[in-house]
Structures are given as C-alpha cells and as structure tokens.
Amino acid sequence: MKFVASLLLCLTASAMNAAERPVIYQLLPRLFGNTSETRKTNGTLAENGCGKFKDIDAVALRSLKDMGFTHLWLTGVLEQASGTAYPNRPADAPDILKGIAGSPYAIKDYFDVCPDYAVNPAKRLDEFKQLLDRCREHGLKVIIDFVPNHVARSYDSDVKPEHSFGKGDDTTAFFTRDNHFYYLRSSDAGGGPPLKLPTADMPGCTGRFAPETDFGRVTGNNVISWSPSINDWYETVKLNYGHDFTTGRNTTHLPGPESEPADVPKTWRTMDAILAYWQEMGVDGFRADMAHMIPMEFWRWSIKRARDREAGVFFSAEAYDNDPAKLTDGHVLDELLKSGFDAVYDDPVYDVLEGLYDSGKWANDLDTLTFTGERFHRSLRYAENHDEVRLASPKEWGGLGMHVGRPVSAVLFGMGRGPLMLYSGQEVGEPAAGQEGFGGDDARTTIFDYWSMPEFTKWSNSGKFDGGRLSEEQKALRAWYGKLIRLMHEPAFTKGEFYGLNHANNENAHFGRLDGETASGHWLYAYLRQDKTSGQAFLVVANFHGSQAIEGAKLRLPENAVEWLDKKDARTLQFTDRLASDWSVKSPVAPLAGEGVALPKLPPLSALVIEVAP
C-alpha cells in the first residue's frame, strides 16, 4: 500500500493548462534553411552557405504546423560573436571564438539578431520581425534563447549601448553588487595579467584578447584564472547577479519579487530590459540556458515582471541538479518551478533511456523518476536537442540508427502533461556523422560551424520542404513522428494522469523477459494515461531492444489500475493501437490482474499507443 500511496501522490500533481501545453520544434536557422551540399570542414559562410530567416517560409511553417507543433524554438537567433565580418561590424578575434560561425551561446548584442540570417544584414531585425509575423499567421508561437549566465568576451550593444554589459564597472574589484562582471585579481591563478587564452597554437590566434590586457574576467563556467583551459568556456564571461558565487549558495540576501528596479542589482535591470524588448517585438517565450547557475531570487523577480507585461509568456529552463554550480541547496528543478518557470528539462529521464543502450540501465529504472511530485507533469521532455547526441548516430544509442527514436520518443512524449520537444533533423534520422569543424565528430550536429544537415536537406529539397529526396524509410519515420505528436494532443495526454505498470509486472515472466534474466522490465516499458473528465485512456507500451522482437508478452493490469481507470464495472475492455498498427483486441476485465492482456508481437525498437475503452 505504501507504493500505491506514493503513486497517487504523483498522480495528483498539478499541471499547466492543456491548451497552453507547448509542442516545440527546435531549429537553428543556420542549418534549417541551408541547402548547400558543400560541407567543407571549417568552411566559411561563402563556402558552406547559411540558412536565412526567409527560408523559414509559409511552406515550411505549414508543414510543421500540420505535424502537430505549437511552438518554434528559433535557436541561436541573437547576435553572437562570429568570425564573419559585415559592414560596420568587424569579425571577432578567433581567440574568442569556437568555430568560424561562433557559438550561439556567446552573445555579442542581446538586442540584435545574427546578421548571417538576413538577406540584407542591415535590415536583419526587420527580417526577423517578418518571420515572427509568418509564424503568427500559421498559428505557431516563437521561443528564443535567454542566456543569463554569460556573454561573449566581445559583448558590445550598438542597438542599446546604454545597456551594454560592463559599462561603468569597477574593473579593480573581483565582486561588487552592481558590477556586471567578476574581475580577476593579480593573485588569482594563471600568473596575473594579461589574460592568456588556450588558443595560442590555433591557426590565426595569439592566445591574447587585447581588451583584457590590463584586466581579466571570470569565464562563463566560473573559472577564476588568468589562463583558462581549452575545456573551459573561455570565449565567454560570467555575469554577476549581486551574489559572490565563491561564498556559497546562500542567496537570501538578494531582493524579493516585489522589489522596485532601482533596488535590485544592475544586471537584473539589464536582463529585465532585454526580456521586455523581445516581448514587445512579439516573442512568446524563452528557453533559459543553464538556469540553475542564476539566483532563484532573480528568477522570481524577472519572471513576475515578464508576466506582468504578458501573462502567457512561456519560460522553460535548461538545468541540471547534479551541477555543483547550482545556486540552491534544494533540488534545482523544483526550485526553478517554484520561482516561476513553466517547465524544466527532464534530463534524468533522458539519461536513463540513453543508459539502456550505453550504460546497462533497465527500463524499470524509469520508475523512480515518476515520483517527482509536481515536476513530473511540468518537465520538458526530449530525445534530442543541440547539446545531446543524435539518435541516429552510428556511435551512440547502441549504433542502432534512426529507429531507436521510436520507443524512446513514444515513452518520453507520452509520460506527462509537460512540453514536448523535437530537434530539427530527428524526424528524418539525421546522424551527425563525420568531422564538421569546431564541433568535431562528436555525434552532434554542429552549432559552431557553417554547415548543412545531409539527411535533412533531402526533406527541405532545395526549399520545397516536401521530402522529395528522402528514402521511403525516412518518409515513414517522419510520418510516424507526426502521428505520435498529433496523438499527444488527445485529452488523456494533455490533461490526464499517469499510472506506471512495470512495478506490477516485475515478477511477470511473460512481460518481455529474455533468456538469462530473473526479472522483467529490462527492455519493455508500459504505463497508462487517463483523463477523468473525458474518460479517455491510453496504454503506452515500448520494446527498447535493438534486435529482438518480443512475442507472447502479457501485461498485467492490477485491480487498483482497473479501478483507477474507472473501468471496474466494465466486463470487457477494448484495446486498440492508434500509432503503428491496426491491432485491436477485446479482453475480459476479470483476468487482467493475473493472466494479463496478451500483447501483439512487438518488433525491435517499436512502440504502441493503445486506446483503452469499455
């Protein structure tokens, strides 16, 4: 009964309004619209091409809307430090760049967009506004990055110079409340000034950055050294929110959510001006990068002010509780939700699923992560994003290829009521194979280089966005993702509760148990979702095994699960797959707890989304 009580505690967790539940398509404009097939390693924009805002046109947007997406995360649109020069905008020194294109997370002007994406770079903000208008016309909301922890070493706003970070700072003080940055002391590690970057042996580099000859600044990953390493975020500088991070995690000295702007640290005011600027332009939400490194007091203050301007503005947080740099002693995902975020990254569930293939995890290991209270239904779930390896990579996820995304995405997307996210290229099996540039051959599609995605360009098909060059297998995969995403708009998934079934089948020898295993639940995972108001219910079942079909499986539904479904008065239940097959079976209710319902043959890397009805 203790387990059941814990289960019910999870089931009563609150959730965001179903009508507001984002289904997000993440795209990097540089990649999305680039149809060039050159792909020269470390190539320039002129050599490898670059997608533009205009490429995200009505045809592309209609295709994404039809697939079931509600939001676009336009990743990396803010102006970043870059090796490409434009009139009145010289290229940045290669010493402070990662890749020729530069990192989208080394922002150079928070009030501007990347000129690479404009047909007429001088009119880039106008072209971005036109994209916002197109998205709105197609019923798609727009999310952009909010990178609060750090900026490029070359940060200098020409759009809003009065809000340039570092302006008016006391460069002689490591920390003072109203400095934007933390400044190095001569006694700090690394041998004193000048700043010595780990780039001296790279082509075109000197290992120096002239503005930091007499003073130096702490890196974005909190490294206090005049000589940061190649593994540090050496191209960025950390922002100061009025708390000296070297003193620990206690930030209770900071102002409260009702404070007037004049009473908060200077960085808070600058960031508030940034959020207000983009809200006024029509941006609907923000994905906060490394949100756990920022004081919770800032989030409570800034999100409240953003919602005073627009009640429906959406905030999601990339955050990791296991990062020592987090600024709370509590579980940082819970603390961010309490501070006003709509959703937080579900990295823990992602890690278990990846671990099925790379570190000996079992599907049963997901069970403990379904008892996280309110967070369970407010987690943003993804199988890929720009920081993570591609599902279709030949080096990751067991090297199983693009179809591993089927069970992984079905289980992830169906679990809770929180936002869902699919990364551009995932739907056609983009593998990120081979050397790209600064990104290397790391199983990730580079965000640092001018590049195009070889499989995705077969869908974009020279700007037709019709999938004309995809294989039949890729077309089928994209259609499958579309069907899954559209199913996720059903009431059971947008408003319903969760009931895990692996715990009731651990001792069930017919629940996908393979030779040599003494318990079940290694490769098979199952759960129920139900919306009490409509009475709609679904059973999600996935076979994660990469090569072995599961035949003859029987799934037990314990009596309290049938009661939870409000089906105890039914004599029979109809089980009908609505995702991947025409399988349907009618089963008496009485034997479900003991004998179980007989499942169809489950091919390797497959999933069923089964509607359950009397």
C-alpha positions as CSV (number, residue, x, y, z in Angstrom):
1,M,0.0,0.0,0.0
2,K,2.9,2.3,0.5
3,F,3.7,2.1,-3.2
4,V,0.1,2.8,-4.1
5,A,0.1,5.9,-1.8
6,S,3.2,7.2,-3.5
7,L,1.7,6.5,-6.9
8,L,-1.4,8.5,-6.0
9,L,0.7,11.4,-4.7
10,C,2.4,11.6,-8.1
11,L,-1.0,11.3,-9.9
12,T,-2.4,14.3,-8.1
13,A,0.4,16.6,-9.2
14,S,-0.8,19.9,-10.8
15,A,-0.2,20.7,-14.4
16,M,-0.2,23.6,-16.8
17,N,-3.4,24.2,-18.7
18,A,-3.6,21.7,-21.6
19,A,-4.5,24.5,-24.0
20,E,-1.1,26.1,-23.2
21,R,1.0,22.9,-23.5
22,P,3.8,23.6,-25.9
23,V,4.8,21.0,-28.5
24,I,8.1,22.5,-29.6
25,Y,10.1,22.2,-32.8
26,Q,13.7,23.3,-32.2
27,L,15.6,24.6,-35.2
28,L,18.8,26.5,-35.8
29,P,18.1,28.9,-38.8
30,R,21.7,28.5,-39.9
31,L,21.1,24.8,-40.5
32,F,17.3,24.6,-41.2
33,G,17.3,26.7,-44.4
34,N,20.8,25.8,-45.7
35,T,20.6,23.6,-48.8
36,S,24.3,23.8,-49.7
37,E,25.8,20.4,-50.2
38,T,29.5,21.6,-49.9
39,R,30.1,20.8,-46.3
40,K,33.7,21.7,-46.2
41,T,35.3,21.1,-42.8
42,N,35.8,24.5,-41.1
43,G,34.3,26.2,-44.2
44,T,33.3,29.8,-44.3
45,L,29.8,31.1,-44.9
46,A,30.7,31.8,-48.5
47,E,31.9,28.2,-48.9
48,N,29.3,26.2,-46.9
49,G,26.3,28.5,-47.1
50,C,23.9,29.6,-44.3
51,G,20.2,29.4,-43.8
52,K,18.2,32.6,-43.6
53,F,15.1,33.9,-41.8
54,K,13.4,34.0,-45.2
55,D,13.9,30.2,-45.7
56,I,11.5,29.5,-42.8
57,D,8.7,30.3,-45.2
58,A,5.0,29.6,-45.4
59,V,5.6,26.2,-46.9
60,A,8.0,25.1,-44.1
61,L,5.8,26.5,-41.4
62,R,2.6,24.9,-42.8
63,S,4.4,21.5,-42.8
64,L,5.5,21.9,-39.1
65,K,2.0,23.1,-38.1
66,D,0.4,20.1,-39.8
67,M,2.8,17.8,-38.0
68,G,1.3,19.0,-34.7
69,F,3.8,21.6,-33.4
70,T,2.6,24.6,-31.5
71,H,5.9,26.4,-30.9
72,L,9.1,27.0,-32.7
73,W,12.3,27.4,-30.7
74,L,14.4,29.6,-33.0
75,T,17.7,28.6,-31.5
76,G,20.7,31.0,-31.8
77,V,19.0,34.0,-33.4
78,L,20.6,36.5,-31.0
79,E,23.7,38.2,-32.4
80,Q,26.7,36.2,-31.4
81,A,30.5,36.6,-31.6
82,S,31.5,35.4,-35.1
83,G,34.4,35.2,-37.5
84,T,32.3,36.7,-40.3
85,A,32.6,40.4,-41.0
86,Y,29.8,42.7,-42.1
87,P,29.8,46.5,-42.9
88,N,30.1,48.3,-39.6
89,R,30.6,45.0,-37.8
90,P,34.1,43.6,-38.0
91,A,34.8,39.9,-37.4
92,D,35.7,38.9,-33.9
93,A,39.2,37.7,-33.0
94,P,39.5,34.0,-33.5
95,D,40.9,33.7,-30.0
96,I,37.4,34.3,-28.5
97,L,35.5,32.1,-30.9
98,K,34.5,28.5,-31.0
99,G,34.2,27.8,-34.7
100,I,34.2,30.3,-37.6
101,A,30.4,30.9,-37.2
102,G,30.8,31.2,-33.4
103,S,28.8,29.8,-30.6
104,P,25.1,30.9,-30.4
105,Y,25.7,31.0,-26.6
106,A,28.4,33.6,-26.8
107,I,26.1,36.5,-27.3
108,K,27.6,39.8,-28.6
109,D,24.4,42.0,-28.5
110,Y,21.4,40.9,-26.7
111,F,19.2,43.4,-28.5
112,D,20.1,42.3,-32.0
113,V,19.9,39.2,-34.2
114,C,22.6,37.4,-36.1
115,P,23.4,39.1,-39.5
116,D,24.2,35.8,-41.1
117,Y,20.4,35.1,-41.2
118,A,19.4,38.2,-43.2
119,V,19.3,38.7,-46.9
120,N,20.1,42.3,-46.2
121,P,22.2,42.3,-43.0
122,A,21.5,46.0,-42.4
123,K,17.8,45.1,-42.2
124,R,18.2,41.9,-40.1
125,L,15.8,43.0,-37.3
126,D,13.1,43.8,-39.9
127,E,13.6,40.3,-41.5
128,F,13.3,38.7,-38.1
129,K,10.1,40.6,-37.4
130,Q,8.7,39.4,-40.7
131,L,9.5,35.8,-39.6
132,L,7.6,36.4,-36.3
133,D,4.6,37.6,-38.4
134,R,4.8,34.5,-40.6
135,C,4.8,32.2,-37.5
136,R,1.9,34.1,-36.1
137,E,-0.1,33.7,-39.3
138,H,0.4,30.0,-39.1
139,G,-0.6,29.7,-35.5
140,L,2.9,29.0,-34.3
141,K,4.3,30.7,-31.2
142,V,8.0,31.6,-31.0
143,I,10.6,30.9,-28.3
144,I,14.1,32.3,-28.4
145,D,17.1,31.7,-26.2
146,F,17.7,33.6,-23.0
147,V,21.3,33.1,-21.9
148,P,21.5,34.7,-18.4
149,N,24.8,33.3,-17.1
150,H,27.4,34.6,-19.6
151,V,28.0,36.7,-22.7
152,A,30.8,36.8,-25.4
153,R,34.0,38.5,-24.3
154,S,33.4,41.0,-27.1
155,Y,29.9,42.0,-25.9
156,D,29.0,45.5,-27.0
157,S,25.4,46.5,-27.9
158,D,25.1,49.0,-30.7
159,V,21.3,48.7,-30.6
160,K,21.1,49.6,-27.0
161,P,24.5,51.0,-26.0
162,E,23.1,52.2,-22.7
163,H,22.6,48.6,-21.7
164,S,26.0,47.2,-22.7
165,F,27.3,44.8,-20.1
166,G,30.4,46.0,-18.4
167,K,29.7,49.7,-19.0
168,G,30.6,51.6,-15.8
169,D,32.0,48.5,-14.0
170,D,34.8,48.8,-11.4
171,T,37.4,46.6,-13.0
172,T,39.6,46.6,-9.9
173,A,37.0,44.7,-7.8
174,F,36.5,40.9,-8.1
175,F,33.0,41.4,-6.9
176,T,30.8,44.3,-6.2
177,R,27.0,44.2,-6.2
178,D,26.5,46.5,-9.2
179,N,29.2,45.3,-11.5
180,H,28.1,43.3,-14.5
181,F,31.1,41.0,-14.4
182,Y,33.6,39.4,-11.9
183,Y,37.1,40.7,-12.4
184,L,40.3,38.8,-11.8
185,R,42.8,39.8,-9.1
186,S,46.5,39.7,-9.7
187,S,46.8,37.0,-7.1
188,D,44.3,34.7,-8.9
189,A,45.5,31.5,-10.6
190,G,47.1,31.8,-14.0
191,G,50.1,34.1,-13.4
192,G,48.4,37.5,-13.5
193,P,47.7,39.8,-16.5
194,P,47.3,39.7,-19.4
195,L,44.5,37.2,-19.9
196,K,46.1,34.1,-21.6
197,L,43.6,32.1,-23.7
198,P,44.2,28.5,-24.6
199,T,44.2,29.3,-28.3
200,A,47.9,30.3,-28.9
201,D,48.6,27.2,-31.1
202,M,45.4,27.5,-33.2
203,P,45.5,29.0,-36.7
204,G,45.3,32.8,-36.8
205,C,45.4,33.0,-33.0
206,T,47.8,34.7,-30.5
207,G,46.3,33.5,-27.2
208,R,45.5,37.1,-26.3
209,F,42.4,39.3,-26.3
210,A,43.5,42.9,-26.4
211,P,40.7,44.4,-24.3
212,E,41.8,42.1,-21.4
213,T,45.4,43.1,-21.3
214,D,45.3,45.0,-18.0
215,F,42.3,43.3,-16.5
216,G,40.7,39.9,-16.9
217,R,37.2,38.4,-16.2
218,V,35.9,35.1,-14.9
219,T,34.8,32.6,-17.5
220,G,31.2,31.6,-18.0
221,N,31.8,28.3,-16.2
222,N,33.1,30.0,-13.0
223,V,36.8,29.6,-13.7
224,I,38.8,32.2,-11.8
225,S,42.1,32.2,-13.8
226,W,44.2,34.3,-16.0
227,S,44.8,31.2,-18.0
228,P,41.6,29.2,-18.6
229,S,41.9,25.8,-20.3
230,I,40.6,24.6,-23.6
231,N,37.9,22.7,-21.7
232,D,36.6,25.9,-20.1
233,W,34.0,28.3,-21.6
234,Y,37.0,30.6,-22.3
235,E,35.1,32.5,-25.0
236,T,32.5,33.8,-22.5
237,V,32.5,35.8,-19.3
238,K,30.2,35.2,-16.4
239,L,27.5,37.7,-15.4
240,N,27.1,38.9,-11.8
241,Y,23.6,38.9,-10.2
242,G,24.7,40.6,-7.0
243,H,26.0,37.4,-5.4
244,D,29.6,36.4,-4.9
245,F,29.4,32.7,-6.0
246,T,32.7,31.9,-4.2
247,T,30.9,32.4,-0.9
248,G,28.4,29.5,-1.5
249,R,24.8,29.0,-2.5
250,N,23.0,31.2,0.1
251,T,21.4,34.0,-1.9
252,T,18.7,35.0,0.6
253,H,20.4,38.5,0.9
254,L,19.1,39.3,-2.6
255,P,15.9,41.4,-3.2
256,G,12.5,39.9,-3.3
257,P,10.0,39.6,-6.2
258,E,8.2,42.8,-5.4
259,S,11.3,44.9,-5.4
260,E,11.5,48.1,-7.5
261,P,14.0,48.2,-10.3
262,A,16.1,50.8,-8.5
263,D,16.6,48.4,-5.6
264,V,17.9,45.4,-7.5
265,P,21.4,44.7,-8.8
266,K,22.3,46.3,-12.1
267,T,22.5,43.0,-14.0
268,W,18.8,42.3,-13.0
269,R,17.7,45.6,-14.6
270,T,19.7,45.0,-17.8
271,M,18.2,41.5,-18.1
272,D,14.7,42.8,-17.5
273,A,15.2,45.4,-20.3
274,I,16.3,42.5,-22.6
275,L,13.2,40.4,-21.9
276,A,10.9,43.4,-22.3
277,Y,12.5,44.3,-25.6
278,W,11.8,40.9,-27.1
279,Q,8.4,40.6,-25.6
280,E,7.4,43.9,-27.1
281,M,8.7,42.6,-30.5
282,G,6.3,39.7,-30.3
283,V,8.4,36.8,-28.9
284,D,6.1,34.4,-27.0
285,G,8.6,32.7,-24.7
286,F,12.2,32.0,-23.6
287,R,14.4,28.9,-23.1
288,A,16.7,29.9,-20.3
289,D,20.2,28.4,-20.7
290,M,21.9,26.9,-17.6
291,A,19.2,28.4,-15.4
292,H,20.5,26.6,-12.3
293,M,23.6,28.9,-12.2
294,I,21.4,32.0,-11.6
295,P,20.0,33.0,-8.2
296,M,16.4,31.9,-7.7
297,E,15.6,35.4,-6.4
298,F,16.4,36.8,-9.8
299,W,14.0,34.4,-11.5
300,R,11.2,35.2,-9.1
301,W,11.6,38.9,-9.8
302,S,12.2,38.8,-13.6
303,I,9.5,36.2,-14.5
304,K,7.0,38.1,-12.4
305,R,7.8,41.3,-14.3
306,A,7.6,39.5,-17.7
307,R,4.2,38.1,-16.8
308,D,3.0,41.5,-15.7
309,R,3.8,42.6,-19.3
310,E,2.3,39.4,-20.9
311,A,0.5,36.9,-18.7
312,G,1.0,34.0,-21.2
313,V,4.8,34.3,-21.7
314,F,6.4,30.9,-21.6
315,F,9.6,30.1,-19.7
316,S,11.4,26.8,-19.8
317,A,14.7,26.1,-18.0
318,E,17.7,24.1,-19.0
319,A,19.0,23.0,-15.7
320,Y,20.9,20.1,-14.0
321,D,20.6,19.3,-10.4
322,N,24.0,17.4,-10.4
323,D,26.0,20.5,-11.4
324,P,28.0,21.8,-8.4
325,A,27.5,25.4,-9.8
326,K,23.8,25.3,-9.0
327,L,22.7,28.2,-6.7
328,T,20.3,26.4,-4.3
329,D,20.7,23.6,-1.8
330,G,17.3,22.2,-2.8
331,H,16.6,20.2,-5.9
332,V,17.2,22.8,-8.5
333,L,14.4,21.7,-10.9
334,D,11.8,22.0,-8.2
335,E,13.2,25.4,-7.1
336,L,13.1,26.7,-10.6
337,L,9.4,25.7,-10.9
338,K,8.7,27.4,-7.6
339,S,10.5,30.5,-9.0
340,G,8.0,30.8,-11.9
341,F,9.2,28.6,-14.7
342,D,6.5,26.7,-16.7
343,A,8.8,23.8,-17.3
344,V,12.2,22.4,-16.7
345,Y,14.4,20.0,-18.7
346,D,13.9,16.3,-17.9
347,D,17.5,15.3,-18.2
348,P,17.1,12.5,-15.6
349,V,14.6,10.5,-17.7
350,Y,16.7,11.2,-20.9
351,D,19.8,9.8,-19.1
352,V,18.0,6.6,-18.2
353,L,16.8,6.0,-21.7
354,E,20.2,6.7,-23.2
355,G,21.7,4.5,-20.5
356,L,19.6,1.5,-21.7
357,Y,22.0,1.3,-24.7
358,D,25.2,2.8,-23.3
359,S,25.5,2.0,-19.6
360,G,23.4,-1.1,-18.7
361,K,20.3,0.6,-17.5
362,W,16.9,-1.1,-17.4
363,A,13.5,0.3,-18.4
364,N,12.5,-0.3,-14.8
365,D,14.9,2.4,-13.8
366,L,12.4,4.9,-15.1
367,D,10.0,4.1,-12.3
368,T,11.7,6.1,-9.5
369,L,11.6,9.2,-11.8
370,T,7.8,9.0,-12.0
371,F,7.5,10.0,-8.3
372,T,8.8,13.6,-8.5
373,G,5.6,15.4,-7.5
374,E,4.6,18.4,-9.4
375,R,7.8,18.3,-11.5
376,F,6.7,15.1,-13.2
377,H,3.9,16.8,-15.1
378,R,5.9,20.0,-15.7
379,S,9.0,18.5,-17.3
380,L,10.0,19.3,-20.8
381,R,10.8,16.0,-22.5
382,Y,13.1,15.5,-25.5
383,A,15.0,12.7,-27.1
384,E,17.4,15.1,-28.9
385,N,18.5,18.7,-28.6
386,H,21.5,20.7,-29.8
387,D,23.6,19.6,-26.7
388,E,22.8,15.9,-26.9
389,V,24.0,13.3,-29.4
390,R,21.9,12.3,-32.3
391,L,19.7,9.2,-32.0
392,A,20.8,8.1,-35.5
393,S,24.5,8.5,-34.7
394,P,26.5,5.3,-35.6
395,K,28.5,5.9,-32.4
396,E,25.7,6.4,-29.8
397,W,22.5,4.8,-28.7
398,G,24.0,1.4,-29.4
399,G,24.6,2.4,-33.0
400,L,21.1,1.2,-33.8
401,G,20.2,4.0,-36.2
402,M,17.2,6.3,-36.5
403,H,14.6,3.8,-35.4
404,V,15.8,3.9,-31.8
405,G,13.8,7.2,-31.7
406,R,10.5,5.3,-31.9
407,P,10.3,3.7,-28.5
408,V,12.4,6.5,-26.8
409,S,10.2,9.3,-28.1
410,A,6.9,7.4,-27.6
411,V,7.7,6.7,-23.9
412,L,9.1,10.2,-23.3
413,F,6.3,12.1,-25.1
414,G,3.5,10.2,-23.5
415,M,4.6,10.3,-19.9
416,G,3.3,13.6,-18.6
417,R,1.5,16.8,-19.4
418,G,4.5,19.0,-19.8
419,P,6.0,20.4,-23.0
420,L,7.4,18.1,-25.7
421,M,10.3,18.9,-28.0
422,L,11.7,17.5,-31.2
423,Y,15.0,18.7,-32.7
424,S,15.2,19.5,-36.4
425,G,16.6,16.5,-38.2
426,Q,15.4,14.0,-35.7
427,E,12.3,13.2,-37.7
428,V,14.3,12.1,-40.7
429,G,17.2,10.3,-38.9
430,E,20.0,13.0,-39.1
431,P,23.1,11.1,-37.9
432,A,25.7,13.9,-37.3
433,A,28.3,11.6,-38.7
434,G,31.8,12.8,-39.5
435,Q,34.0,15.9,-38.9
436,E,32.2,19.2,-39.3
437,G,34.6,21.8,-37.8
438,F,35.0,23.0,-34.3
439,G,32.2,20.6,-33.3
440,G,34.4,17.7,-34.4
441,D,33.0,14.2,-35.0
442,D,31.0,14.2,-31.7
443,A,27.7,12.8,-32.8
444,R,26.1,16.2,-32.5
445,T,25.1,18.5,-35.4
446,T,27.5,21.4,-35.0
447,I,26.2,24.7,-33.7
448,F,29.6,26.4,-34.1
449,D,30.2,26.0,-37.8
450,Y,28.6,26.9,-41.2
451,W,27.1,23.5,-42.1
452,S,24.1,21.8,-43.5
453,M,22.5,18.5,-42.5
454,P,22.9,15.9,-45.2
455,E,19.7,13.9,-44.4
456,F,17.6,17.0,-43.5
457,T,18.4,18.7,-46.8
458,K,16.7,15.7,-48.5
459,W,13.5,16.8,-46.8
460,S,14.0,20.5,-47.4
461,N,14.7,19.6,-51.0
462,S,16.1,22.9,-52.3
463,G,13.5,24.9,-50.4
464,K,10.4,22.9,-51.4
465,F,10.1,21.3,-47.9
466,D,8.4,18.3,-49.5
467,G,10.7,15.4,-48.6
468,G,11.3,14.8,-52.2
469,R,14.7,13.3,-51.8
470,L,14.0,11.2,-48.7
471,S,14.1,7.4,-48.7
472,E,10.8,5.6,-48.2
473,E,12.2,4.6,-44.8
474,Q,12.8,8.2,-43.8
475,K,9.4,9.3,-45.1
476,A,7.8,6.6,-42.9
477,L,9.8,7.7,-39.9
478,R,8.7,11.4,-40.3
479,A,5.1,10.3,-40.8
480,W,5.4,8.2,-37.6
481,Y,6.6,11.2,-35.6
482,G,3.8,13.3,-37.0
483,K,1.2,10.6,-35.9
484,L,2.8,10.4,-32.5
485,I,2.8,14.2,-32.0
486,R,-0.8,14.5,-33.1
487,L,-1.8,11.8,-30.6
488,M,-0.1,13.7,-27.9
489,H,-2.8,16.4,-28.3
490,E,-5.5,13.9,-27.1
491,P,-7.1,14.7,-23.7
492,A,-5.5,11.7,-22.0
493,F,-2.1,13.1,-22.7
494,T,-2.7,16.8,-22.4
495,K,-4.8,16.6,-19.2
496,G,-4.5,13.1,-17.9
497,E,-2.8,11.4,-15.1
498,F,0.0,8.7,-15.2
499,Y,0.0,5.1,-13.8
500,G,3.1,3.1,-14.2
501,L,2.8,-0.7,-14.9
502,N,6.3,-2.1,-14.8
503,H,6.2,-2.4,-11.0
504,A,3.2,-4.8,-11.3
505,N,5.0,-6.9,-14.0
506,N,8.4,-7.2,-12.5
507,E,7.7,-10.8,-11.4
508,N,5.6,-11.5,-14.5
509,A,7.8,-13.9,-16.5
510,H,5.7,-13.2,-19.7
511,F,6.5,-9.4,-19.6
512,G,9.3,-9.5,-22.2
513,R,11.7,-11.4,-20.0
514,L,14.7,-12.7,-22.1
515,D,16.8,-15.8,-21.6
516,G,19.1,-15.5,-18.5
517,E,17.0,-12.7,-16.9
518,T,15.5,-13.3,-13.5
519,A,13.2,-10.3,-13.5
520,S,11.1,-8.5,-16.1
521,G,11.3,-4.9,-17.3
522,H,14.7,-4.7,-18.9
523,W,13.6,-3.8,-22.4
524,L,9.8,-3.5,-22.1
525,Y,8.1,-0.5,-20.5
526,A,4.4,0.2,-20.1
527,Y,2.1,2.8,-18.5
528,L,-1.4,4.1,-18.5
529,R,-2.6,7.7,-19.1
530,Q,-6.2,8.7,-18.4
531,D,-8.2,11.9,-18.4
532,K,-11.0,11.6,-15.8
533,T,-13.2,14.3,-17.4
534,S,-13.5,12.7,-20.8
535,G,-12.9,9.2,-19.7
536,Q,-10.3,8.7,-22.4
537,A,-7.5,6.3,-21.5
538,F,-4.3,5.0,-23.3
539,L,-1.8,2.3,-22.7
540,V,1.7,3.0,-23.9
541,V,4.0,0.0,-24.5
542,A,7.5,0.1,-25.9
543,N,10.1,-2.5,-26.8
544,F,13.5,-0.9,-26.5
545,H,15.5,-3.9,-27.6
546,G,17.6,-3.2,-30.6
547,S,17.4,-6.5,-32.4
548,Q,15.0,-8.9,-30.6
549,A,11.2,-8.9,-31.1
550,I,9.1,-9.7,-28.0
551,E,6.4,-12.3,-28.7
552,G,3.8,-13.7,-26.4
553,A,4.0,-10.9,-23.9
554,K,1.2,-10.5,-21.4
555,L,0.7,-7.3,-19.5
556,R,-0.9,-7.5,-16.0
557,L,-3.2,-4.6,-15.0
558,P,-3.6,-4.8,-11.2
559,E,-7.0,-4.3,-9.7
560,N,-6.2,-0.8,-8.5
561,A,-5.1,0.1,-12.0
562,V,-8.5,-1.0,-13.4
563,E,-10.2,0.9,-10.6
564,W,-8.1,4.0,-11.4
565,L,-9.3,3.7,-15.0
566,D,-12.9,3.8,-13.7
567,K,-13.4,0.6,-15.7
568,K,-14.1,-1.8,-12.8
569,D,-17.8,-2.1,-13.8
570,A,-16.9,-3.0,-17.3
571,R,-17.0,-6.7,-18.2
572,T,-14.6,-6.3,-21.1
573,L,-12.1,-3.7,-22.4
574,Q,-11.2,-2.9,-25.9
575,F,-7.5,-2.3,-26.6
576,T,-6.8,-0.6,-30.0
577,D,-3.4,0.6,-31.2
578,R,-3.7,4.1,-32.7
579,L,0.0,4.7,-33.5
580,A,1.7,2.0,-35.5
581,S,-0.6,-0.9,-36.4
582,D,-4.2,-2.0,-36.8
583,W,-4.0,-4.3,-33.8
584,S,-7.1,-4.5,-31.7
585,V,-8.3,-7.0,-29.1
586,K,-11.2,-7.3,-26.6
587,S,-10.2,-8.7,-23.2
588,P,-12.3,-9.6,-20.2
589,V,-11.6,-7.4,-17.2
590,A,-11.5,-10.3,-14.6
591,P,-8.3,-12.0,-15.7
592,L,-6.3,-8.7,-16.3
593,A,-4.7,-8.7,-12.9
594,G,-3.5,-12.3,-13.1
595,E,-3.2,-13.6,-16.6
596,G,-3.0,-10.1,-18.2
597,V,-3.8,-8.9,-21.6
598,A,-2.0,-10.6,-24.5
599,L,0.0,-8.1,-26.5
600,P,0.8,-8.4,-30.2
601,K,4.3,-9.2,-31.5
602,L,6.5,-6.2,-30.6
603,P,9.2,-5.7,-33.2
604,P,12.6,-4.4,-32.1
605,L,12.6,-0.6,-31.4
606,S,8.8,-0.3,-31.5
607,A,6.0,1.3,-29.6
608,L,2.2,1.1,-29.3
609,V,-0.1,3.8,-28.1
610,I,-3.2,1.8,-27.3
611,E,-6.6,3.4,-26.6
612,V,-8.4,1.5,-23.8
613,A,-12.2,1.7,-23.9
614,P,-15.1,-0.4,-22.5
